[in-house]
Amino acid sequence: MASTVQRVEKTGLSLHSLGVICGLTAGVWLGAAEAPTKLVNSGFSPFAISLCMVAGVFTARWTFPTLLKGTGYVFTDLMEKKHLIVWALLAGALWAVANTLTVFAIRDVGLAVAFPMWNANALIGLFWGRVLFRELEGASGKNIGKVVVGSIAIVIAAVMLGFSTIHGGSMGQHTFRGIAAALGASLMWGTMYVPYRKAYLSGMNPLSFVTAFTVGELGTVLALTLALDGGLHSSAFQLFHMPGVLFWLFLGGFVWVIGDLFQQFAAKYLGIGRGIPLSNTNQLWGLAWGALVFGELAGADRQHMLLVVGGSVTMILGALAISTAVASAKENSSTNEAVLRECNRYGLDYHRTMMAQAGDEFGGRDERRHWWDYVIVLMATGIFLVLGLRAVVPPLDMDLEWVAVLSVVLVLSLIAGGLSLWRRTRFC
């Protein structure tokens, strides 16, 4: 297998550039993940919708990831770093709690106000990355400025884009509670990236991490649904008997899995301080789906359109600033010291871990596809096919031409991101 140096010479792609591509691709897919949920009857509880979507996430996890590396590779990786299984489960639980808080935030203050608030998780991640993993330590003042100002710009842009979708009306009687829930979700999601970074400093493959992550995610969402949404009488269990509706939630879960995988690789190769703000450009793409496909900005006045344009430009400039903040040798040295700390703490081989950190897979790892891998993929794919064949599109006004255009953008971003990862790291 080609070394890191040989791959750089062959592809001309540095790890920083690869991380930027992954972060921006994550934004495209995560922004589209919420679109299928708009097709679901609003009479179901948010807990039910969340549980069914996470069930789709869990099912989708056994398609592309299993084909890319195989279960033998994944479980060998997990067994070599057993201490990280708990961290992955914790990350999944934090995601579930954060997602539940967003339910209350959306109910009390609306998506337009809540979304920008929880997207402030980029600043939480930036803080944890600096305090716990020495990110930006040794960076030049110029690079620090690019990352910090770029992250703040993306949050400001998210606020502008959020308020651009408000067309009159009040936010309701429980504004303070909704704001608190949105900020709580931001804190949970920002903290969720700590296990991400800890795993990748220890050389774990994102495909392995996501396997344990989805287990913690599904288990926690199920527990919250049983505890807070009527137990076995939750409308979630009615949805599981409605394949015509269930497909759209599973589809949202599938799209989310693709976006999250790219986000994981961005966190690995850029760190959470740079990677998470880039993936938070998802709001720009979410707005594109809402405005172009579902007509959410139809009838918007000049003031709201100026917010859209201004927010979009600000977000692009923020992403551009972060994209050009290439880590210096001194900053990379601080990262290497953080890797050494993890290796000493858990008895890991420093050389092998550094190879994995740089996208070089170490030897002795079984990447063969066994017969059960194909059975798992066929079963997961079969679930999506059965639900898709029985799916019913609710009578909503949609611009099908824009659906086609944005779907092409999804496919092209997947090809660009996937080929970049394959050629540069072989998904390591």
C-alpha positions as CSV (number, residue, x, y, z in Angstrom):
1,M,0.0,0.0,0.0
2,A,1.3,3.5,-0.9
3,S,2.6,5.6,1.8
4,T,1.2,9.0,2.8
5,V,4.0,10.8,1.0
6,Q,3.4,8.8,-2.2
7,R,-0.3,9.5,-2.0
8,V,0.2,13.2,-1.6
9,E,2.5,13.2,-4.6
10,K,0.0,11.2,-6.6
11,T,-3.2,13.1,-5.7
12,G,-1.7,16.6,-4.8
13,L,-4.1,16.5,-1.8
14,S,-2.9,17.4,1.7
15,L,-4.8,16.2,4.8
16,H,-5.9,19.8,5.4
17,S,-7.5,19.9,1.9
18,L,-9.0,16.5,2.4
19,G,-10.5,17.6,5.7
20,V,-12.0,20.8,4.1
21,I,-13.6,18.7,1.3
22,C,-15.1,16.3,3.9
23,G,-16.4,19.2,6.1
24,L,-18.1,20.9,3.1
25,T,-19.5,17.6,1.8
26,A,-20.9,17.0,5.3
27,G,-22.7,20.3,5.2
28,V,-24.3,19.4,1.9
29,W,-25.7,16.1,3.2
30,L,-26.6,17.1,6.7
31,G,-28.5,20.1,5.2
32,A,-30.5,17.7,3.1
33,A,-31.2,15.2,5.9
34,E,-34.1,17.2,7.3
35,A,-35.9,17.5,4.0
36,P,-37.6,14.1,4.0
37,T,-39.1,14.8,7.5
38,K,-41.2,17.6,5.9
39,L,-43.1,14.8,4.1
40,V,-44.3,13.2,7.4
41,N,-47.7,13.9,8.8
42,S,-47.3,16.5,11.6
43,G,-49.9,14.6,13.7
44,F,-47.1,12.4,15.1
45,S,-45.1,13.4,18.1
46,P,-41.5,14.7,17.6
47,F,-40.3,11.8,19.7
48,A,-41.8,9.4,17.3
49,I,-40.3,11.1,14.3
50,S,-36.9,11.2,16.0
51,L,-37.0,7.5,16.9
52,C,-38.0,6.4,13.4
53,M,-35.4,8.6,11.8
54,V,-32.7,7.2,14.1
55,A,-33.9,3.7,13.3
56,G,-33.2,4.7,9.7
57,V,-29.8,5.9,10.7
58,F,-29.0,2.6,12.4
59,T,-30.2,0.6,9.3
60,A,-28.3,2.8,6.9
61,R,-25.1,2.4,8.9
62,W,-24.9,-1.2,7.6
63,T,-24.8,-0.3,3.9
64,F,-22.0,1.9,2.7
65,P,-19.7,1.5,5.8
66,T,-20.0,-2.3,5.7
67,L,-19.1,-2.4,2.0
68,L,-16.2,0.0,2.5
69,K,-14.3,-1.9,5.1
70,G,-16.3,-5.0,6.2
71,T,-17.4,-6.0,9.7
72,G,-14.1,-7.9,10.3
73,Y,-12.1,-4.7,10.0
74,V,-14.5,-2.7,12.1
75,F,-14.7,-5.1,15.0
76,T,-10.9,-5.7,15.0
77,D,-10.5,-1.9,15.2
78,L,-13.0,-1.7,18.1
79,M,-11.4,-4.5,20.0
80,E,-7.9,-3.0,19.7
81,K,-9.2,0.2,21.4
82,K,-11.9,-1.1,23.7
83,H,-11.8,2.0,25.9
84,L,-13.1,4.1,23.0
85,I,-16.3,2.0,22.7
86,V,-17.7,3.7,25.8
87,W,-16.7,7.1,24.4
88,A,-18.6,6.3,21.2
89,L,-21.7,5.2,23.1
90,L,-21.5,8.4,25.1
91,A,-21.3,10.5,21.9
92,G,-24.4,8.8,20.6
93,A,-26.2,9.4,23.9
94,L,-25.2,13.1,23.8
95,W,-26.6,13.3,20.3
96,A,-29.9,11.8,21.4
97,V,-30.3,14.2,24.3
98,A,-29.4,17.2,22.1
99,N,-31.9,16.0,19.5
100,T,-34.6,15.7,22.1
101,L,-33.9,19.2,23.3
102,T,-34.3,20.5,19.8
103,V,-37.8,19.1,19.8
104,F,-38.8,21.4,22.6
105,A,-36.9,24.3,21.1
106,I,-38.7,24.0,17.8
107,R,-42.0,23.7,19.6
108,D,-41.5,26.8,21.7
109,V,-39.6,29.2,19.5
110,G,-39.7,27.7,16.0
111,L,-37.0,26.2,13.8
112,A,-35.9,29.5,12.4
113,V,-34.8,30.8,15.8
114,A,-33.7,27.5,17.3
115,F,-31.5,26.3,14.5
116,P,-29.0,29.2,14.7
117,M,-28.8,28.8,18.4
118,W,-27.8,25.2,18.4
119,N,-25.5,25.7,15.5
120,A,-23.4,27.7,18.0
121,N,-22.1,24.2,18.9
122,A,-19.2,25.2,16.6
123,L,-17.9,27.6,19.3
124,I,-18.4,25.0,22.0
125,G,-16.3,22.5,19.9
126,L,-13.7,25.2,19.3
127,F,-13.4,25.7,23.1
128,W,-13.1,22.0,23.9
129,G,-10.6,21.4,21.1
130,R,-8.3,24.1,22.5
131,V,-8.7,23.2,26.2
132,L,-8.6,19.4,25.9
133,F,-6.6,18.6,22.7
134,R,-4.3,21.6,22.3
135,E,-5.8,22.6,19.0
136,L,-4.5,25.9,17.6
137,E,-1.6,25.8,20.1
138,G,1.4,27.1,18.3
139,A,-0.7,28.5,15.5
140,S,0.1,31.9,14.1
141,G,-2.1,34.8,15.1
142,K,-3.3,35.0,11.5
143,N,-4.5,31.3,11.6
144,I,-6.1,31.7,15.0
145,G,-8.0,34.8,13.7
146,K,-9.1,32.9,10.6
147,V,-10.5,30.0,12.6
148,V,-12.1,32.1,15.4
149,V,-13.5,34.8,13.1
150,G,-14.6,32.2,10.6
151,S,-16.5,30.2,13.2
152,I,-18.2,33.3,14.6
153,A,-19.1,34.4,11.1
154,I,-20.8,31.1,10.4
155,V,-22.8,31.4,13.6
156,I,-23.8,35.0,12.7
157,A,-24.7,33.8,9.2
158,A,-26.9,31.0,10.7
159,V,-28.8,33.6,12.8
160,M,-29.4,35.7,9.6
161,L,-30.5,32.7,7.6
162,G,-32.7,31.6,10.5
163,F,-34.5,34.9,10.9
164,S,-34.9,35.2,7.1
165,T,-37.6,32.5,7.3
166,I,-39.7,34.3,9.9
167,H,-42.6,36.1,8.2
168,G,-44.5,37.8,11.0
169,G,-46.1,36.1,13.9
170,S,-44.9,35.7,17.5
171,M,-42.7,33.0,18.9
172,G,-45.2,31.8,21.5
173,Q,-45.6,32.0,25.3
174,H,-42.6,29.8,26.2
175,T,-39.8,31.7,24.5
176,F,-37.4,31.5,27.4
177,R,-37.9,27.7,27.7
178,G,-37.4,27.2,24.0
179,I,-34.2,29.3,24.0
180,A,-32.9,27.4,27.0
181,A,-33.6,24.1,25.2
182,A,-31.8,25.3,22.0
183,L,-28.8,26.5,24.0
184,G,-28.7,23.2,25.8
185,A,-28.7,21.3,22.5
186,S,-25.8,23.5,21.4
187,L,-23.9,22.5,24.6
188,M,-24.6,18.8,24.1
189,W,-23.7,18.8,20.5
190,G,-20.6,20.8,21.0
191,T,-19.5,18.5,23.8
192,M,-20.3,15.4,21.6
193,Y,-17.3,16.2,19.5
194,V,-14.9,15.5,22.4
195,P,-15.3,11.7,22.0
196,Y,-14.9,12.2,18.2
197,R,-11.5,13.9,18.6
198,K,-10.4,11.5,21.4
199,A,-11.1,8.5,19.1
200,Y,-9.2,9.9,16.2
201,L,-6.2,10.9,18.2
202,S,-6.1,7.3,19.2
203,G,-6.1,6.1,15.6
204,M,-9.6,4.7,15.4
205,N,-11.3,4.7,12.0
206,P,-14.4,6.8,11.7
207,L,-16.3,3.9,10.3
208,S,-15.6,1.9,13.4
209,F,-16.5,4.8,15.7
210,V,-19.9,5.3,13.9
211,T,-20.8,1.7,14.5
212,A,-20.7,2.1,18.3
213,F,-22.1,5.6,18.0
214,T,-25.3,4.5,16.4
215,V,-25.9,1.9,19.1
216,G,-25.7,4.6,21.8
217,E,-27.8,6.9,19.7
218,L,-30.6,4.4,19.0
219,G,-30.7,3.1,22.6
220,T,-30.9,6.5,24.1
221,V,-33.6,7.8,21.7
222,L,-35.6,4.6,22.4
223,A,-35.3,5.1,26.2
224,L,-36.3,8.8,25.9
225,T,-39.3,7.8,23.8
226,L,-40.4,5.2,26.3
227,A,-39.9,7.5,29.3
228,L,-41.3,10.7,27.9
229,D,-43.7,9.8,25.1
230,G,-46.2,7.4,26.5
231,G,-44.1,4.3,26.7
232,L,-45.3,1.5,24.4
233,H,-48.3,3.7,23.5
234,S,-46.0,6.2,21.7
235,S,-47.1,7.1,18.2
236,A,-43.7,5.9,17.1
237,F,-44.9,2.3,17.2
238,Q,-47.8,3.3,15.0
239,L,-45.4,4.8,12.5
240,F,-43.6,1.5,12.3
241,H,-46.8,0.0,10.9
242,M,-47.1,2.7,8.3
243,P,-44.4,1.9,5.7
244,G,-45.7,4.6,3.3
245,V,-44.7,7.3,5.8
246,L,-41.8,5.5,7.4
247,F,-39.7,5.5,4.3
248,W,-39.2,9.2,4.4
249,L,-37.9,9.1,7.9
250,F,-35.6,6.2,7.0
251,L,-34.4,8.2,4.0
252,G,-33.6,11.1,6.2
253,G,-31.6,8.8,8.4
254,F,-29.7,7.4,5.4
255,V,-28.8,10.9,4.2
256,W,-27.7,11.9,7.7
257,V,-25.4,8.9,8.0
258,I,-23.6,9.9,4.8
259,G,-23.2,13.5,6.1
260,D,-22.1,12.4,9.5
261,L,-19.4,10.1,8.1
262,F,-17.9,13.0,6.2
263,Q,-18.2,15.1,9.3
264,Q,-16.3,12.4,11.2
265,F,-13.5,12.4,8.7
266,A,-13.4,16.3,8.8
267,A,-13.0,16.1,12.6
268,K,-10.2,13.6,12.2
269,Y,-8.1,15.5,9.7
270,L,-8.9,19.1,10.7
271,G,-9.8,18.8,14.4
272,I,-13.1,19.8,15.8
273,G,-12.2,23.5,15.9
274,R,-12.0,23.6,12.1
275,G,-14.1,20.7,11.0
276,I,-17.3,21.4,12.8
277,P,-17.8,25.0,11.6
278,L,-17.3,23.8,8.0
279,S,-20.0,21.0,8.5
280,N,-22.3,23.7,10.0
281,T,-22.7,25.2,6.6
282,N,-25.5,22.6,6.5
283,Q,-27.9,25.4,7.3
284,L,-27.2,27.0,4.0
285,W,-28.1,23.8,2.2
286,G,-31.1,23.3,4.5
287,L,-32.3,26.7,3.5
288,A,-31.8,25.8,-0.1
289,W,-34.0,22.8,0.2
290,G,-36.7,24.7,2.2
291,A,-36.7,27.7,-0.1
292,L,-36.3,26.2,-3.5
293,V,-38.1,22.9,-3.1
294,F,-40.8,23.7,-0.5
295,G,-41.2,27.4,-1.2
296,E,-40.5,28.5,2.3
297,L,-39.5,32.0,1.2
298,A,-42.4,32.5,-1.1
299,G,-43.8,36.0,-0.5
300,A,-40.7,37.1,1.5
301,D,-40.2,40.8,1.5
302,R,-37.0,42.7,0.6
303,Q,-35.7,42.7,4.2
304,H,-35.9,38.9,4.5
305,M,-34.3,38.4,1.1
306,L,-31.4,40.7,2.1
307,L,-31.0,38.5,5.2
308,V,-30.8,35.4,2.9
309,V,-28.2,37.0,0.7
310,G,-26.2,38.5,3.5
311,G,-26.3,35.3,5.6
312,S,-25.3,33.2,2.6
313,V,-22.3,35.5,1.7
314,T,-21.2,35.7,5.4
315,M,-21.3,31.9,5.8
316,I,-19.3,31.4,2.6
317,L,-16.7,33.9,3.7
318,G,-16.5,32.2,7.2
319,A,-16.0,28.8,5.6
320,L,-13.4,30.3,3.2
321,A,-11.5,31.8,6.2
322,I,-11.4,28.4,8.0
323,S,-10.5,26.5,4.8
324,T,-7.3,28.6,4.3
325,A,-6.1,28.3,7.9
326,V,-3.6,25.5,7.3
327,A,-2.0,24.2,10.5
328,S,1.7,25.1,10.8
329,A,4.5,22.7,11.8
330,K,4.4,24.1,15.4
331,E,0.7,23.5,15.6
332,N,1.1,20.0,14.2
333,S,3.7,19.4,16.9
334,S,1.1,20.2,19.6
335,T,-1.3,17.7,18.0
336,N,1.4,15.0,18.0
337,E,2.0,15.7,21.7
338,A,-1.8,15.2,22.3
339,V,-1.5,11.9,20.4
340,L,1.4,10.8,22.6
341,R,-0.6,11.6,25.7
342,E,-3.4,9.3,24.5
343,C,-1.0,6.6,23.7
344,N,0.7,6.8,27.1
345,R,-2.6,6.8,28.9
346,Y,-4.1,3.8,27.1
347,G,-0.9,1.8,26.2
348,L,-1.2,2.4,22.4
349,D,1.6,2.1,19.9
350,Y,2.7,5.7,19.1
351,H,4.1,4.9,15.7
352,R,1.1,3.0,14.5
353,T,-1.3,5.6,15.9
354,M,0.6,8.4,14.1
355,M,0.3,6.4,10.9
356,A,-3.5,6.1,11.3
357,Q,-3.7,9.8,12.2
358,A,-2.0,10.6,8.9
359,G,-4.3,8.4,6.9
360,D,-2.0,5.5,6.6
361,E,-3.5,2.2,7.6
362,F,-1.3,-0.1,9.6
363,G,-0.8,-3.7,8.8
364,G,-2.5,-6.8,10.1
365,R,-6.0,-5.6,9.6
366,D,-8.5,-7.9,7.9
367,E,-10.4,-6.0,5.2
368,R,-11.8,-9.0,3.5
369,R,-15.6,-9.0,2.9
370,H,-17.1,-12.1,4.4
371,W,-20.4,-13.7,3.3
372,W,-22.2,-12.2,6.2
373,D,-21.1,-8.7,5.2
374,Y,-23.1,-9.1,1.9
375,V,-26.1,-10.6,3.8
376,I,-26.1,-7.6,6.2
377,V,-25.9,-5.1,3.2
378,L,-28.6,-7.0,1.4
379,M,-30.9,-7.0,4.4
380,A,-30.4,-3.3,5.1
381,T,-30.9,-2.4,1.4
382,G,-33.9,-4.7,1.3
383,I,-35.6,-2.7,4.2
384,F,-35.1,0.5,2.2
385,L,-36.4,-1.0,-1.0
386,V,-39.5,-2.5,0.7
387,L,-40.3,0.8,2.4
388,G,-39.6,2.8,-0.8
389,L,-41.9,0.6,-2.9
390,R,-44.7,1.2,-0.5
391,A,-44.0,4.9,0.1
392,V,-46.7,7.5,-0.3
393,V,-45.8,11.1,-1.1
394,P,-48.1,13.4,0.8
395,P,-49.9,16.1,-1.1
396,L,-47.3,18.9,-0.6
397,D,-46.3,21.6,-3.0
398,M,-42.8,20.8,-4.2
399,D,-40.7,22.0,-7.1
400,L,-39.5,18.7,-8.6
401,E,-37.0,20.5,-10.9
402,W,-35.2,21.8,-7.9
403,V,-35.4,18.4,-6.2
404,A,-33.6,17.0,-9.2
405,V,-31.0,19.8,-9.2
406,L,-30.2,19.5,-5.5
407,S,-30.2,15.7,-5.7
408,V,-27.5,16.0,-8.5
409,V,-25.5,18.3,-6.1
410,L,-25.7,15.6,-3.4
411,V,-24.5,12.9,-5.8
412,L,-21.6,15.1,-7.1
413,S,-20.5,16.0,-3.6
414,L,-20.6,12.3,-2.6
415,I,-18.4,11.4,-5.6
416,A,-16.0,14.3,-5.0
417,G,-15.7,13.5,-1.2
418,G,-15.7,9.8,-1.6
419,L,-13.0,9.7,-4.3
420,S,-10.9,12.2,-2.4
421,L,-11.0,9.9,0.7
422,W,-10.3,6.8,-1.3
423,R,-7.4,8.1,-3.3
424,R,-5.8,9.9,-0.4
425,T,-6.4,7.5,2.6
426,R,-8.4,4.5,1.4
427,F,-11.1,5.5,4.0
428,C,-8.7,5.3,6.9
